[in-house]
């Protein structure tokens, strides 16, 4: 897997910082969308920000979907494996370890980040998953007892219903992960309060 497999931006960590944020945008975003958010959370952290390879009516995504809110699990697994291979290639090329990666994913990006965790336990350090869905069901997860995850959710999210969030939360907990969930009431959108909660969680890593 070559570095050309994902259009991306890489900035190395500054001033002795070891975190590299893996930034995964929502539907219609690109590799620049999440950078300011990452800098707000930790301005010295490195950045590995990707553009999804799937084009849906002119909108970038990380995997295909069958309809709004219905994931294409075959596409998701295929693209998850590609992302895993890319992250290992990027770590070797840029000189960081995948254990330095802290994922920050929103919506579609949070879904493929969750899928990474469902299949691999050694490619991420921690994660902030903003409005994720359950990526796949009836899958035995790896041991995630080394994972601490923040989930941002909406009590009135029309795309990712509260029941979906609670199901994902439980799946991660049963796999051994430590979960902190923030509940807002801003629908599927990101609010400043949610981002502040993610920041506070990150500061306590």
Residue, then its C-alpha position, 0 to 999 in steps of 0.5 A: x500500500x503506497x502513500x498515494x492511496x489516500x490524498x492526505x496532509x501530514x504535519x509532524x508534532x512540535x515541541x516534543x509532543x508525541x501525538x499524531x491526530x488521525x483526522x477523518x472528515x464527514x461526508x462531503x469534507x476533505x483533508x482540510x476540514x478537521x485541521x482547525x479543530x485538531x489545532x484547537x484541541x492540541x496545537x502542538x500535535x502532529x496531523x495526518x489528515x485524509x480525504x476519503x476515496x469514495x465519491x458520492x455525487x461529488x461528495x467525498x466519503x470513506x466508504x459507500x452506503x446503500x442509503x442515508x443511515x444504511x452502511x455498505x458493510x462490504x465497502x466499509x470492510x474493504x476500505x477499512x483494510x486499505x486504511x489500515x495498510x495506509x496507516x502502517x505505510x504512513x508511519x514507516x514513511x513519516x517516522x512515527x509509530x501507529x501507537x502515537x495516533x489519536x483518531x478524531x473522526x466525524x460522522x462518516x469518518x467516525x464510522x470508519x474509525x470505529x470499523x478500524x477498532x472493530x478489526x484491529x487493536x494495534x493501529x490507534x492509541x486513543x480516539x474521539x468518535x463524533x456521531x458514529x454508528x455501529x459499523x457492523x454487527x455480529x463481529x467478534x472484536x479484538x481485545x480493546x482493553x488498551x483503548x480509551x475512547x470519547x464518543x460525541x452523540x446527540x440526544x436528537x441526532x436524526x442520523x445516529x439515533x441514541x439507541x445506536x450510540x448506546x449499542x456501540x458504547x456497549x460493544x466497545x465496553x464488552x471488548x474492554x475499552x474505556x468509554x466517555x460519552x458526551x450527550x448534546x442536543x444539537x442533532x447531527x451537528x458538532x457543537x462548541x460544548x461537544x468539542x470542549x468536552x472532547x478537548x477536556x477528555x483529551x487533556x486527561x489522557 
